[in-house]
Amino acid sequence: MKTVASIHAPEKHPPSVIKAVYQARDLMTADISFHLALKSLARQAGTNEYTLKKGFKAIFKSSVYQYLLRIRMERALKLITETKYKETSIAEQCGYETLSGFVTSFHKYYGQKPGDIRKNAQ
């Protein structure tokens, strides 16, 4: 019979999985303009897609894609408020192929368009 403590205890992961998850995170954050292919990322981190997704969610409480989106949006916000880079340049630096894709993602994430935030920051 499971105890309450064991039901709510976080899953234990072998050190190899923990290492792979942190390595994947480091690869993602090293270059956020990188277009993420989960299979490739998992392979580079020395694991498979399933193990990476499950381990990442357990360790970071976020999916791989949600984590990457958060990092990209935080970087974009910093660039918008602290630099004079054009939005197209910021979009490229944050891994977006098109300005419209970037603006849509940014607006969905922050509830405001990048240009509006830039105006308010000045």
SEVEX-974153 format. One record per residue (C-alpha): x, y, z; chain; residue number from 0; residue in three letters. Coordinates in nm, 3 decimals. Layout:
residues N
         X         Y         Z   vexmar   kolkol   zaro
         X         Y         Z        A      NUM    ALA
...
***
This chain:
residues 122
         X         Y         Z   vexmar   kolkol   zaro
     0.000     0.000     0.000        A        0    MET
     0.130     0.346    -0.093        A        1    LYS
     0.158     0.607     0.175        A        2    THR
     0.059     0.968     0.122        A        3    VAL
     0.426     1.068     0.126        A        4    ALA
     0.516     0.823    -0.150        A        5    SER
     0.224     0.935    -0.368        A        6    ILE
     0.334     1.298    -0.356        A        7    HIS
     0.709     1.235    -0.364        A        8    ALA
     0.877     1.348    -0.689        A        9    PRO
     0.993     1.075    -0.919        A       10    GLU
     1.352     0.969    -0.881        A       11    LYS
     1.561     0.980    -1.195        A       12    HIS
     1.897     0.815    -1.251        A       13    PRO
     2.196     1.050    -1.257        A       14    PRO
     2.237     0.986    -1.632        A       15    SER
     1.888     1.122    -1.700        A       16    VAL
     1.942     1.425    -1.477        A       17    ILE
     2.271     1.495    -1.653        A       18    LYS
     2.106     1.463    -1.997        A       19    ALA
     1.822     1.699    -1.900        A       20    VAL
     2.063     1.965    -1.773        A       21    TYR
     2.279     1.922    -2.081        A       22    GLN
     1.974     1.970    -2.304        A       23    ALA
     1.883     2.284    -2.110        A       24    ARG
     2.236     2.416    -2.148        A       25    ASP
     2.231     2.348    -2.523        A       26    LEU
     1.900     2.532    -2.557        A       27    MET
     2.007     2.835    -2.355        A       28    THR
     2.347     2.861    -2.522        A       29    ALA
     2.178     2.968    -2.847        A       30    ASP
     1.810     3.055    -2.824        A       31    ILE
     1.801     3.135    -3.195        A       32    SER
     1.848     2.761    -3.255        A       33    PHE
     1.543     2.600    -3.413        A       34    HIS
     1.461     2.322    -3.173        A       35    LEU
     1.423     1.971    -3.304        A       36    ALA
     1.346     1.763    -2.998        A       37    LEU
     1.487     1.443    -3.146        A       38    LYS
     1.816     1.613    -3.229        A       39    SER
     1.835     1.785    -2.889        A       40    LEU
     1.775     1.453    -2.711        A       41    ALA
     2.044     1.285    -2.918        A       42    ARG
     2.295     1.564    -2.845        A       43    GLN
     2.216     1.533    -2.473        A       44    ALA
     2.271     1.156    -2.485        A       45    GLY
     1.915     1.035    -2.437        A       46    THR
     1.592     0.980    -2.630        A       47    ASN
     1.291     1.208    -2.682        A       48    GLU
     1.065     1.033    -2.432        A       49    TYR
     1.321     1.035    -2.151        A       50    THR
     1.412     1.398    -2.222        A       51    LEU
     1.050     1.516    -2.221        A       52    LYS
     0.961     1.323    -1.906        A       53    LYS
     1.280     1.420    -1.720        A       54    GLY
     1.261     1.784    -1.826        A       55    PHE
     0.903     1.815    -1.704        A       56    LYS
     0.991     1.651    -1.371        A       57    ALA
     1.299     1.864    -1.307        A       58    ILE
     1.194     2.202    -1.446        A       59    PHE
     0.815     2.173    -1.406        A       60    LYS
     0.781     2.279    -1.768        A       61    SER
     0.787     2.116    -2.109        A       62    SER
     1.096     2.165    -2.323        A       63    VAL
     0.903     2.395    -2.555        A       64    TYR
     0.746     2.600    -2.273        A       65    GLN
     1.091     2.646    -2.119        A       66    TYR
     1.240     2.759    -2.449        A       67    LEU
     0.949     2.997    -2.510        A       68    LEU
     0.998     3.154    -2.166        A       69    ARG
     1.371     3.202    -2.228        A       70    ILE
     1.305     3.353    -2.571        A       71    ARG
     1.038     3.588    -2.443        A       72    MET
     1.251     3.704    -2.149        A       73    GLU
     1.539     3.774    -2.387        A       74    ARG
     1.309     3.954    -2.632        A       75    ALA
     1.167     4.173    -2.356        A       76    LEU
     1.517     4.266    -2.242        A       77    LYS
     1.623     4.353    -2.597        A       78    LEU
     1.308     4.557    -2.657        A       79    ILE
     1.340     4.759    -2.339        A       80    THR
     1.718     4.798    -2.323        A       81    GLU
     1.833     4.829    -2.684        A       82    THR
     1.742     5.008    -3.004        A       83    LYS
     1.753     4.691    -3.218        A       84    TYR
     1.479     4.668    -3.476        A       85    LYS
     1.206     4.414    -3.409        A       86    GLU
     1.321     4.203    -3.706        A       87    THR
     1.666     4.172    -3.552        A       88    SER
     1.521     4.084    -3.211        A       89    ILE
     1.297     3.823    -3.373        A       90    ALA
     1.598     3.660    -3.542        A       91    GLU
     1.806     3.669    -3.223        A       92    GLN
     1.522     3.496    -3.038        A       93    CYS
     1.479     3.216    -3.291        A       94    GLY
     1.189     3.339    -3.503        A       95    TYR
     1.199     3.308    -3.880        A       96    GLU
     0.938     3.577    -3.937        A       97    THR
     0.857     3.905    -3.768        A       98    LEU
     0.486     3.821    -3.767        A       99    SER
     0.551     3.493    -3.586        A      100    GLY
     0.756     3.676    -3.327        A      101    PHE
     0.501     3.953    -3.274        A      102    VAL
     0.219     3.698    -3.243        A      103    THR
     0.410     3.492    -2.986        A      104    SER
     0.519     3.800    -2.793        A      105    PHE
     0.165     3.941    -2.783        A      106    HIS
     0.024     3.607    -2.673        A      107    LYS
     0.287     3.576    -2.398        A      108    TYR
     0.286     3.933    -2.262        A      109    TYR
    -0.053     4.063    -2.375        A      110    GLY
     0.111     4.356    -2.555        A      111    GLN
     0.292     4.399    -2.883        A      112    LYS
     0.669     4.458    -2.872        A      113    PRO
     0.633     4.808    -3.018        A      114    GLY
     0.386     4.908    -2.748        A      115    ASP
     0.617     4.787    -2.473        A      116    ILE
     0.907     4.976    -2.630        A      117    ARG
     0.702     5.299    -2.640        A      118    LYS
     0.604     5.261    -2.275        A      119    ASN
     0.963     5.187    -2.170        A      120    ALA
     1.097     5.511    -2.314        A      121    GLN
***
